[in-house]
Amino acid sequence: MSKVKIFSPAVPNMPWQDRSEGKTTGCADAPIWRYNENPIIGRNPVKGVARIFNSAVIPYEGAFIGVFRGEQTNGIPYIYLGRSQDAIHWDFESNKIDFVDEEGKPFMPVYAYDPRLVKVEDTYYIIWCQDFYGAAIGMAKTTDFKTFTRIENPFLPFNRNAVLFPRKINGNFMMLSRPSDSGHTPFGDIFVSESPDMLYWGKHRHVMGKGNEWWESLKIGGGAAPIETSEGWLLFYHGVSGTCNGYVYSIGGAILDIDNPSIVKYRCENFLLTPEEWYEERGFVPNVCFPCATIHDSETGRIAIYYGAADSYVGLAFTEVDEIVDYIKNNSKLSESDKEIGRR
C-alpha cells in the first residue's frame, strides 16, 4: 500500500513491468524506467497512416481505449480510435473518428493532433489542437465511444496543449493550456482556466513558466491529465530546449495545489525522462519525449506513462507514486511566479 494515496478507481490490470536492476532513465536518477519492448506502436500501423504518436489512453469497460494522433501519408493529422486488452498491443479503427455537431450533423476539423482523453464524472472528453483560423483547442465528448459530439472551442487562437482535470474543483471544470502563436511556438507558459459548463471559460491563472534548467529553458506545456493524490495534483509535463540542431522535448514533473492548481507546491529541477533511446532520438522529428497520458492504479500506486517519441512512435514508461512524489519533492526548486496565485 502506498503512503501517497491516489484518488481514482483501481486498475488492477494496468500494464506493468518491474524495473530492471539499476535501470532508470540513463543519465538521470529519477525513478522512471522504460518498457523493455518500446516502442509499443511502430510505423505504418493503419492503412493510410504513416505514424502514430502523441496519443492518450484510458481504462474502459475492463480493458482500454485510446485516441491516437494518426499522421496520414498525405501529412495531415487526424484522430483515430484504438482498443486494447492490455494497453500495450492496440487494434485501430481504419477510419478516423467521425465528429458531429450538437444536431448530429458531420463536423470534422480541418486537422486534429496531440489528443488528450479525460473522464469527468460520466463523460469522456477529447481535447486536441486544431485549426480555428489559427492553432487552437478543439473539444468533443462521448459516453459510448460511438458518437463523438463536438463542443465549443474553449479559447481563441492561439493555444495548444490543453489538458482537462479529471474532476471539478470548487464546482468548476478546470483545464490547463499553453497560449502560443500561429507557428512552431518558441515560447510558452502553462495557464489554468475554469468553466461552470464547458461552454464559457475564464478566471485564467498562470501556473508555471519556463525553467532555468537547460531542458525546459525555451518553453513548457501540459502533458498527461493531472493525477489526484494526497500530496496534490501530480503533473507530468513537457519541457523544451533549443539547440543548434533543433528543439529537444523532455518530460518533467510537478505537484500542484489540490484546491488551487495555479499554485505550484513542488517542481522538479531535473528532467524525469529525456531522449536517449533510438526511438526517441531518431524519427520524423528527432529528440522528442512528449507525455500525453497515464494509467494509474490507486491500490498499488503504480503509474504507466504514455509518451510520443520522435513524432514517430509511442513509448511507455513506469514509475510508482511514492517514489516519484518523493523525487519531485526532494529535487524541487520553485520560482516566485510558481508560488503565486497566478493573477496580476
Secondary structure, DSSP 8 states (H G I E B T S, - for coil): --SS-B-S---TT-------TT-SSSSS--S-EE-TT--SB-S--BTTEEEEEEEEEEEETTEEEEEEEEEETTS-EEEEEEEESSSSS-EE-SS---EE-TTS-B---S-EEEEEEEEETTEEEEEEEEESSSEEEEEEEESSSS-EEEE--SS-SSEEEEEE-SS-BTTBEEEEEEE--SSS-S---EEEEEESSSS--EEEEEEE---SSGGGSSEEEE-S--EEETTEEEEEEEEEEEETTEEEEEEEEEEE-SS-TTSEEEEBSS-SB-S-SHHHHSSSS-SBEEEEEEEE-TTT-EEEEEEEETTTEEEEEEEEHHHHHHHHHHTB---HHHHS-S--
